[in-house]
């Protein structure tokens, strides 16, 4: 458990890459402040505060115009911390909720008006388990009806198990952090090949964030960025990217977000590719326009 503040360091490097207008960070979290947004009592993960003001300062420095905030397990199903951050930058910041798989259509409608665009389930050993396969099958039609997505965060070893379920769902499905593959195992590894096969389905989207988590190297994570570049090459219309600020449960000191932005030179090496990854694809997936 980490009770120290997870703060944006203003001395971190600014990126050398200039981001296109409308650039979108599709994966961040906001923690606390706990004086206003206390952590869920049942959560075993209780990080230090990482409030919206620090996120906004980071994005202003990086050149990020739009954002998707993903509710963290430390706040449980009380999504008010994300709603508060979205309200501070309406139309530019949207959210992904944590919720019960029994969430009703009326609840989805209410949360959609706040700026939420989907629900996330975790399949990671250090986090509370996600919905069952049957619960996902029952939930997906409600998500599809309301234009919501299903965000899946899973360990690489579970891709093969979950793929048949995810392939048959009627709503957009977004896979977090490239399925948390291990870059040291190479592109021929079974989990990465299973991820590619799953992504042949047109409703599967890939978040090519997490190079720093997939890597076993130091920055700029040269062993992992080719995986992200390959996915962008294969699925140019269904890939998105995010920083994962403030980098919870990272193996070492939080990575430099300026360096992460500069990895996009490898991940999306042309102006057209960068425009799709950071602007056009997020705009289609999250529908920023109806709140702008």
Secondary structure per residue as TSV (DSSP state, phi and psi in degrees):
chain	resnum	aa	ss	phi	psi
A	1	X	-	360.0	135.5
A	2	X	-	-116.2	110.3
A	3	X	-	-98.5	0.5
A	4	X	S	-78.4	147.3
A	5	X	-	-59.1	138.3
A	6	X	-	-103.0	97.4
A	7	X	-	-114.4	151.9
A	8	X	-	-71.9	128.9
A	9	X	-	-90.6	112.5
A	10	X	T	-66.5	-11.9
A	11	X	T	-87.0	-0.9
A	12	X	S	-65.4	156.3
A	13	X	-	-73.1	140.6
A	14	X	-	-75.0	145.6
A	15	X	-	-68.1	152.9
A	16	X	S	-86.5	-16.3
A	17	X	S	-84.2	129.0
A	18	X	-	-87.8	122.2
A	19	X	-	-83.1	148.3
A	20	X	-	-69.8	156.0
A	21	X	T	-58.8	133.8
A	22	X	T	88.2	6.9
A	23	X	-	-55.0	137.1
A	24	X	E	-122.9	127.0
A	25	X	E	-92.7	107.2
A	26	X	E	-90.5	8.9
A	27	X	E	-156.7	103.4
A	28	X	E	-141.1	169.8
A	29	X	-	-127.6	159.7
A	30	X	-	-128.5	128.1
A	31	X	B	-114.9	120.1
A	32	X	-	66.6	-154.3
A	33	X	-	-63.6	141.4
A	34	X	T	-66.4	-19.6
A	35	X	T	-64.2	-24.9
A	36	X	T	-111.1	-36.5
A	37	X	S	-124.9	82.7
A	38	X	-	-66.7	154.8
A	39	X	-	-76.4	153.3
A	40	X	-	-63.6	131.3
A	41	X	T	-56.8	-33.1
A	42	X	T	-80.8	-7.5
A	43	X	-	-74.6	130.3
A	44	X	S	-84.7	-4.9
A	45	X	-	-110.5	111.3
A	46	X	-	-132.1	83.3
A	47	X	-	-74.9	172.3
A	48	X	-	-73.8	169.5
A	49	X	-	-62.4	138.8
A	50	X	B	-141.1	78.3
A	51	X	-	-79.1	171.0
A	52	X	H	-61.1	-32.1
A	53	X	H	-62.9	-36.9
A	54	X	H	-70.9	-37.3
A	55	X	H	-62.4	-46.1
A	56	X	H	-61.6	-41.5
A	57	X	H	-63.2	-41.2
A	58	X	H	-61.6	-49.0
A	59	X	H	-64.2	-37.2
A	60	X	H	-63.0	-36.6
A	61	X	H	-70.8	-40.6
A	62	X	H	-76.0	-23.4
A	63	X	T	91.6	27.1
A	64	X	-	-91.2	128.5
A	65	X	-	-99.0	-31.3
A	66	X	E	-130.0	161.3
A	67	X	E	-156.3	152.2
A	68	X	E	-122.1	118.3
A	69	X	E	-95.9	126.5
A	70	X	E	-100.4	122.3
A	71	X	-	-57.8	137.2
A	72	X	-	-96.9	149.3
A	73	X	G	-60.6	-22.6
A	74	X	G	-66.2	-23.0
A	75	X	G	-98.5	-0.6
A	76	X	T	61.5	-143.4
A	77	X	T	-89.6	4.0
A	78	X	-	-85.6	98.0
A	79	X	T	-87.8	16.8
A	80	X	H	-65.9	-27.9
A	81	X	H	-67.3	-36.2
A	82	X	H	-73.4	-41.9
A	83	X	H	-59.2	-39.7
A	84	X	H	-63.9	-43.2
A	85	X	H	-66.5	-40.4
A	86	X	H	-63.2	-40.3
A	87	X	H	-65.0	-24.3
A	88	X	H	-76.7	-23.0
A	89	X	T	-134.8	67.2
A	90	X	T	-62.8	138.6
A	91	X	T	85.0	-25.6
A	92	X	T	-98.5	-26.5
A	93	X	E	-119.7	121.4
A	94	X	E	-115.0	178.9
A	95	X	E	-142.5	158.2
A	96	X	E	-118.5	128.9
A	97	X	E	-94.0	160.6
A	98	X	-	-104.3	131.9
A	99	X	-	-156.6	165.1
A	100	X	-	-66.0	146.1
A	101	X	T	-64.9	-10.9
A	102	X	T	-91.4	11.5
A	103	X	-	-51.6	135.5
A	104	X	-	-86.3	163.6
A	105	X	H	-61.3	-37.7
A	106	X	H	-63.4	-40.8
A	107	X	H	-64.2	-41.4
A	108	X	H	-62.2	-43.0
A	109	X	H	-60.1	-44.7
A	110	X	H	-63.6	-44.2
A	111	X	H	-72.6	-31.6
A	112	X	H	-60.5	-40.6
A	113	X	H	-63.4	-27.0
A	114	X	H	-76.4	-22.3
A	115	X	T	121.8	2.2
A	116	X	E	-76.1	145.8
A	117	X	E	-129.9	8.2
A	118	X	E	171.7	-176.6
A	119	X	E	-133.3	145.3
A	120	X	E	-113.2	141.0
A	121	X	E	-127.6	137.3
A	122	X	E	-100.3	141.4
A	123	X	E	-132.2	66.0
A	124	X	-	-129.9	143.9
A	125	X	T	-64.9	-26.6
A	126	X	T	-92.4	2.6
A	127	X	S	-123.4	161.0
A	128	X	-	-59.3	142.5
A	129	X	-	-64.4	152.1
A	130	X	-	-82.6	-166.8
A	131	X	-	-70.2	155.4
A	132	X	-	-72.3	167.1
A	133	X	H	-58.9	-42.7
A	134	X	H	-66.4	-36.5
A	135	X	H	-65.9	-38.4
A	136	X	H	-63.1	-43.3
A	137	X	H	-63.3	-36.5
A	138	X	H	-74.8	-34.0
A	139	X	H	-77.5	-37.4
A	140	X	H	-54.7	-42.0
A	141	X	H	-61.9	-35.0
A	142	X	H	-66.8	-40.2
A	143	X	H	-62.6	-45.0
A	144	X	H	-61.5	-39.2
A	145	X	H	-61.9	-32.3
A	146	X	T	-102.5	8.6
A	147	X	T	71.9	23.8
A	148	X	-	-94.7	158.7
A	149	X	E	-109.4	160.7
A	150	X	E	-107.4	119.8
A	151	X	E	-101.5	125.9
A	152	X	E	-117.0	122.7
A	153	X	E	-113.1	111.2
A	154	X	E	-139.8	153.8
A	155	X	-	-70.2	149.1
A	156	X	G	-57.7	-34.1
A	157	X	G	-69.1	-12.9
A	158	X	G	-98.2	-2.5
A	159	X	H	-58.8	-46.9
A	160	X	H	-62.2	-37.3
A	161	X	H	-70.8	-41.1
A	162	X	H	-85.3	-22.8
A	163	X	H	-54.2	-47.4
A	164	X	H	-61.3	-33.6
A	165	X	H	-70.3	-50.1
A	166	X	H	-64.4	-34.0
A	167	X	H	-64.7	-23.9
A	168	X	T	-100.5	2.5
A	169	X	-	-80.5	149.0
A	170	X	S	-90.0	1.6
A	171	X	S	-112.4	162.7
A	172	X	-	-59.8	136.6
A	173	X	E	-120.9	125.4
A	174	X	E	-110.8	127.9
A	175	X	E	-97.2	119.9
A	176	X	G	-72.9	144.2
A	177	X	G	50.3	40.8
A	178	X	G	55.9	30.9
A	179	X	G	69.7	15.1
A	180	X	G	54.4	40.2
A	181	X	-	-68.3	160.4
A	182	X	-	-98.0	108.3
A	183	X	G	-61.8	-25.0
A	184	X	G	-68.6	-14.9
A	185	X	G	-88.7	-4.5
A	186	X	-	81.9	166.1
A	187	X	T	-73.6	-15.7
A	188	X	T	-83.6	-3.2
A	189	X	S	-59.3	148.5
A	190	X	H	-59.3	-46.0
A	191	X	H	-60.0	-38.5
A	192	X	H	-70.1	-39.4
A	193	X	H	-66.7	-35.0
A	194	X	H	-66.9	-37.1
A	195	X	H	-63.5	-40.8
A	196	X	H	-64.6	-43.8
A	197	X	H	-62.6	-42.8
A	198	X	H	-60.0	-37.9
A	199	X	T	-75.6	-4.3
A	200	X	T	-69.2	-15.4
A	201	X	S	-79.3	132.1
A	202	X	T	-68.7	-15.1
A	203	X	T	-93.8	1.4
A	204	X	E	-92.5	126.2
A	205	X	E	-112.7	152.3
A	206	X	E	-122.3	129.2
A	207	X	E	-97.6	109.0
A	208	X	-	-88.4	41.1
A	209	X	-	-86.9	174.7
A	210	X	-	83.5	17.9
A	211	X	H	-55.1	-37.5
A	212	X	H	-68.2	-27.2
A	213	X	H	-83.6	-33.7
A	214	X	H	-76.5	-21.6
A	215	X	-	-79.4	152.5
A	216	X	S	-112.1	11.1
A	217	X	S	-110.4	173.3
A	218	X	-	-84.3	168.9
A	219	X	T	-52.7	142.8
A	220	X	T	-94.0	29.3
A	221	X	-	60.9	48.9
A	222	X	T	-67.8	-16.2
A	223	X	T	-78.9	-24.0
A	224	X	T	-101.6	-32.3
A	225	X	H	-60.7	-30.3
A	226	X	H	-63.3	-28.2
A	227	X	H	-64.8	-46.2
A	228	X	H	-62.4	-42.5
A	229	X	H	-62.2	-37.8
A	230	X	H	-65.3	-41.8
A	231	X	H	-66.9	-38.6
A	232	X	H	-64.0	-37.9
A	233	X	H	-66.5	-42.6
A	234	X	H	-74.3	-37.0
A	235	X	-	-129.8	64.7
A	236	X	T	-63.2	-24.3
A	237	X	T	-95.7	-2.6
A	238	X	S	-134.1	34.6
A	239	X	E	-123.6	143.2
A	240	X	E	-136.9	173.4
A	241	X	-	-144.0	154.1
A	242	X	-	-155.7	163.0
A	243	X	-	-82.0	-31.4
A	244	X	-	72.0	22.7
A	245	X	B	-57.9	141.2
A	246	X	T	-94.0	29.0
A	247	X	-	64.9	55.7
A	248	X	T	-65.5	147.1
A	249	X	T	57.3	30.1
A	250	X	-	-75.5	154.1
A	251	X	S	-71.3	-17.2
A	252	X	S	-146.2	-158.3
A	253	X	S	-59.5	144.5
A	254	X	-	-54.6	140.0
A	255	X	-	-68.0	159.8
A	256	X	-	-77.2	118.0
A	257	X	H	-67.0	-27.5
A	258	X	H	-64.2	-38.6
A	259	X	H	-66.3	-40.7
A	260	X	H	-61.5	-41.4
A	261	X	H	-61.1	-40.9
A	262	X	H	-69.2	-19.0
A	263	X	T	-65.4	-16.7
A	264	X	H	-64.5	-19.2
A	265	X	H	-62.4	-29.7
A	266	X	H	-90.0	-41.5
A	267	X	H	-70.5	-41.6
A	268	X	T	-133.2	80.9
A	269	X	-	-77.6	-7.6
A	270	X	S	-115.7	161.1
A	271	X	H	-61.8	-38.9
A	272	X	H	-65.4	-43.2
A	273	X	H	-64.4	-41.3
A	274	X	H	-66.0	-40.0
A	275	X	H	-62.2	-43.8
A	276	X	I	-64.6	-47.9
A	277	X	I	-64.4	-42.9
A	278	X	I	-97.5	-22.5
A	279	X	I	-121.1	-62.9
A	280	X	I	-67.2	-47.5
A	281	X	H	-65.3	-47.4
A	282	X	H	-60.1	-36.6
A	283	X	H	-61.9	-38.8
A	284	X	H	-72.8	-43.2
A	285	X	H	-70.3	-42.4
A	286	X	H	-99.7	-13.2
A	287	X	-	57.6	57.0
A	288	X	G	-60.4	-30.9
A	289	X	G	-58.0	-33.8
A	290	X	G	-78.1	-4.2
A	291	X	G	-110.4	-10.3
A	292	X	-	-72.3	360.0
